[in-house]
Amino acid sequence: MIRRLIIISLLTLSFVSVSGQPKQQVELFCGADLYYADVNFIRLYNVLLNLTPGVKYHMGHDWQLAAQAELPIINEGYANRYNMIRLSLAAVSKQFHFANAKQHFKLSAGLFGSERYGADLRWMYPVNSWLMFNARLGAVRDWQLGFDFDDNTECDFGSKWYLLALLGGNLWLDPWHTELRATSGRYLGNDYGCEFEAIRHFNHCSIGFFFQLHEPTSSQYRKTSHKETGGFRLIVMLPPYNKSHEKVVFRPASNFNLTYYAQSGDGTMKKYFTDPEENGRTNAIDVPWGMGNFEENQPVAVEE
């Protein structure tokens, strides 16, 4: 109960402290999440499809309050708990920009995606137009909130802490709009690993190929352990592409994101997200570097 009161207090304090500030905007949006896995001998795929309505309240001065829910549509093969209507995110964030020192930070707190709650700090340092360093530090616990219309509920806040600590660097190859990324560190399963990715950016679309090296892992579907994982990511930005200056905006989700892992059933190198529309194309902080130099990723300036 104390942990819940702390989280609610943080969200309320953040809302009250900026409620009178200019350049505010509310975005109401809805997307869909599709999970599938080819791990079942009875049917071709296990399938889980959710609608994901959400809201973002841009409170001014780089403050943001965001929330999102999951409405189950199809569940074939996944646990019964995913038949519930679930809260998937409720977090507040604040960005800090020190332009003269080229230092950019983002602090988030609340209920994060992947059913983790706690605090998260990100850092970005664009050294020049082609090199940027970044880091991330998070301390989180497990949480679940859900209900259905058959009087089934789920409300659980775990007591075990998980530490996420990542350090990385990005290279921007401007003639080809290509980005090379390397990240390593400690992940949510107390495991260590590193990831290398090459991602090519097109108009409103990005596709990347990644390779991961991690601690030996195995699963119920695989007899031998392995240290390598590979795959690809596809990010498609959805219209409208021009940022609206209205104070209340209704739109679809900003992007379609598909990730494929060549090794299935692994619990390695797991992370969480602090923004309901976080993706591999847009910078996690509003930094004018790489894709952040393009208009579609610039911060919204709302007229009073």
C-alpha positions in Angstrom: 0.0 0.0 0.0 2.8 2.4 0.8 4.4 1.8 -2.6 1.2 2.6 -4.3 0.7 5.8 -2.4 4.2 6.9 -3.3 3.6 6.3 -7.0 0.2 8.1 -6.9 1.7 11.0 -5.0 4.5 11.4 -7.5 2.0 11.5 -10.4 -0.2 14.0 -8.6 2.6 16.3 -7.6 3.9 16.4 -11.1 0.5 17.2 -12.5 -0.2 20.0 -10.0 3.2 21.6 -10.3 2.9 22.3 -14.0 -0.9 22.5 -14.5 -0.7 26.3 -15.0 2.2 26.2 -17.5 1.8 27.1 -21.2 2.2 24.9 -24.3 0.1 22.0 -23.1 -1.4 19.3 -25.3 -3.4 16.2 -24.8 -3.0 13.3 -27.3 -5.6 10.5 -27.4 -4.5 7.5 -29.5 -5.1 3.8 -30.1 -3.1 1.1 -31.6 -2.8 -2.7 -31.4 -0.3 -5.2 -30.1 0.1 -8.6 -31.7 2.1 -11.4 -30.1 2.7 -14.7 -31.7 5.0 -17.7 -31.3 5.6 -20.8 -33.3 6.1 -23.1 -30.3 3.0 -25.2 -30.2 2.5 -28.6 -31.8 -1.3 -28.4 -31.7 -1.7 -25.2 -33.8 0.7 -23.3 -36.0 0.9 -20.2 -33.8 0.0 -19.0 -30.3 -1.7 -15.6 -30.9 -2.5 -12.7 -28.6 -4.1 -9.6 -30.0 -4.8 -6.5 -27.9 -6.2 -3.0 -28.6 -4.0 -0.4 -26.9 -5.8 2.9 -26.2 -3.6 5.5 -24.6 -3.2 9.1 -23.6 -0.3 11.6 -23.4 -0.5 14.9 -21.6 2.3 17.2 -22.6 2.3 19.5 -19.6 4.9 22.0 -20.8 8.6 22.5 -19.9 9.4 19.0 -21.1 7.0 17.3 -18.6 4.8 14.4 -19.9 2.2 12.2 -18.2 1.3 9.0 -20.1 -1.1 6.1 -19.6 -2.1 3.1 -21.7 -4.4 0.1 -21.4 -4.7 -3.3 -23.1 -8.1 -4.6 -24.3 -7.9 -8.3 -25.3 -9.4 -9.2 -28.6 -7.9 -12.7 -29.4 -6.1 -15.1 -27.1 -5.1 -18.4 -28.5 -2.5 -20.2 -26.4 -1.4 -17.5 -24.0 -2.2 -17.5 -20.3 -5.8 -16.8 -19.1 -4.6 -13.7 -17.3 -4.2 -12.0 -20.6 -8.0 -12.3 -21.1 -8.3 -9.4 -18.6 -8.5 -5.7 -19.4 -5.1 -4.5 -18.1 -3.4 -1.3 -17.3 -0.1 -1.4 -19.2 1.5 1.9 -18.3 1.0 5.0 -16.2 4.2 7.1 -15.9 5.4 10.7 -15.6 8.6 11.9 -17.2 10.7 15.1 -17.3 13.5 15.9 -19.8 16.5 18.1 -18.9 18.5 19.7 -21.6 21.9 21.4 -21.1 22.5 22.5 -24.7 25.9 24.2 -24.0 27.3 21.1 -22.5 25.5 18.8 -25.0 24.0 16.9 -22.1 20.4 15.6 -22.2 18.6 13.6 -19.5 15.2 12.0 -19.1 13.8 11.0 -15.7 10.7 8.7 -15.5 8.8 7.3 -12.6 5.6 5.2 -12.3 4.2 2.0 -13.8 6.2 1.1 -16.8 5.6 -1.3 -19.7 6.6 -5.0 -19.4 4.9 -4.9 -16.0 7.7 -3.1 -14.1 7.4 -0.1 -11.8 10.0 2.2 -10.3 12.3 4.9 -11.7 14.3 5.2 -14.9 17.1 7.7 -15.9 18.4 8.1 -19.5 21.3 10.1 -20.7 22.4 11.2 -24.2 25.5 13.0 -25.2 25.7 13.9 -28.9 29.4 14.5 -29.3 29.1 15.7 -32.9 26.8 15.1 -36.0 27.9 11.5 -36.4 28.7 10.2 -32.8 26.5 10.0 -29.7 26.9 8.2 -26.4 24.0 7.1 -24.3 23.3 5.3 -21.0 20.4 4.1 -19.0 19.9 3.2 -15.3 16.7 1.8 -13.9 15.5 0.3 -10.6 12.2 -1.5 -10.9 9.9 -4.2 -9.4 7.1 -6.4 -10.8 3.5 -5.2 -11.0 0.2 -6.4 -12.5 -3.3 -4.8 -12.6 -6.2 -6.3 -14.5 -9.9 -7.2 -14.4 -12.6 -8.8 -16.5 -16.4 -8.9 -16.4 -16.5 -12.3 -14.7 -15.3 -10.8 -11.4 -11.7 -12.0 -12.0 -9.1 -9.4 -10.9 -5.3 -9.2 -10.6 -3.5 -6.7 -8.4 0.1 -7.4 -7.4 3.1 -5.3 -6.6 6.3 -7.3 -6.2 9.0 -6.7 -3.6 12.1 -7.9 -5.5 14.2 -5.1 -7.1 15.6 -5.5 -10.6 18.5 -3.3 -11.8 18.9 -2.2 -15.4 22.2 -0.6 -16.4 23.1 0.0 -20.0 25.9 1.9 -21.8 26.0 2.4 -25.6 27.2 4.4 -28.6 25.6 5.4 -31.9 27.2 6.3 -35.3 25.2 8.2 -37.9 26.1 7.7 -41.6 24.4 10.7 -43.1 24.7 9.9 -46.8 22.9 6.7 -46.3 20.6 7.7 -43.4 22.0 4.6 -41.6 22.7 4.2 -37.9 25.1 1.8 -36.2 24.4 1.0 -32.6 26.2 -0.9 -29.9 24.8 -1.4 -26.4 26.0 -3.5 -23.4 25.2 -3.9 -19.8 23.0 -5.6 -17.2 19.4 -6.5 -18.0 16.3 -7.3 -16.0 17.0 -11.0 -15.5 20.3 -10.1 -13.8 22.0 -11.2 -17.0 24.7 -9.5 -19.0 24.9 -9.1 -22.7 25.6 -6.8 -25.7 23.8 -5.9 -28.9 24.9 -4.7 -32.2 22.5 -3.2 -34.7 22.5 -1.6 -38.1 19.4 0.3 -39.0 18.5 2.0 -42.3 16.1 4.9 -42.1 13.7 5.7 -45.0 10.8 8.1 -45.2 8.4 7.1 -42.4 10.1 3.7 -42.2 13.1 2.0 -40.6 14.5 -1.5 -40.8 17.3 -2.9 -38.7 19.2 -6.1 -38.2 20.6 -7.0 -34.8 22.9 -9.5 -33.2 23.1 -10.3 -29.5 25.8 -12.0 -27.4 24.6 -13.0 -23.9 25.0 -15.5 -21.1 24.2 -19.1 -22.0 20.5 -19.7 -22.0 18.0 -22.4 -22.9 14.3 -22.8 -22.9 11.6 -25.6 -22.7 11.6 -25.6 -26.5 15.3 -26.0 -27.0 17.6 -28.8 -25.7 20.9 -27.0 -25.9 21.9 -23.6 -24.6 23.2 -20.9 -26.8 24.9 -17.5 -26.4 23.8 -15.8 -29.7 20.5 -14.3 -30.8 19.7 -12.5 -34.0 16.8 -11.0 -35.8 15.4 -7.9 -37.4 13.2 -4.9 -36.4 10.7 -3.0 -38.7 9.3 0.3 -37.6 6.7 2.0 -39.8 5.5 5.5 -38.7 1.8 5.9 -39.2 0.0 9.1 -40.5 -0.7 11.9 -39.8 3.0 12.7 -40.2 2.8 16.4 -39.4 2.6 17.2 -35.7 -0.6 18.9 -34.8 -0.7 22.2 -32.9 -4.2 21.6 -31.5 -4.5 21.3 -27.7 -6.5 18.1 -28.0 -5.5 15.6 -30.7 -7.2 12.3 -31.7 -5.0 10.0 -33.8 -3.9 6.4 -34.3 -0.7 5.1 -32.6 2.4 6.8 -34.0 4.1 3.6 -35.3 3.9 0.0 -36.2 6.7 -2.0 -34.7 7.7 -5.6 -35.6 10.5 -7.5 -34.0 11.6 -11.0 -35.0 14.0 -13.1 -32.9 15.7 -16.1 -34.6 15.9 -17.8 -31.2 12.5 -18.2 -29.5 11.5 -18.7 -25.9 14.4 -16.8 -24.3 14.3 -14.6 -21.3 17.6 -12.9 -21.9 18.4 -9.2 -22.4 14.9 -8.1 -21.4 14.0 -4.4 -20.9 10.9 -2.3 -20.2 9.6 0.9 -21.8 8.6 4.2 -20.2 6.7 5.7 -23.1 3.7 3.9 -24.7 5.0 4.7 -28.2 8.6 4.0 -27.6 10.3 2.6 -30.7 13.7 1.9 -32.3 13.4 4.8 -34.8 12.7 7.8 -32.6 15.2 9.0 -30.0 14.1 8.3 -26.4 15.0 12.0 -25.6 14.2 15.0 -27.8 17.8 15.3 -29.0 18.6 16.9 -32.4 20.8 14.1 -33.6 20.3 11.4 -36.3 16.5 10.9 -36.8 15.9 13.6 -34.2 16.9 16.2 -36.9 13.9 15.4 -38.9 10.6 17.3 -38.5 8.5 14.3 -37.6 10.5 13.7 -34.4 10.8 17.3 -33.2 9.0 18.3 -30.0 5.5 19.7 -30.4 5.2 23.4 -30.0 1.6 24.1 -29.0 0.2 27.5 -29.4 -1.5 29.1 -26.4 
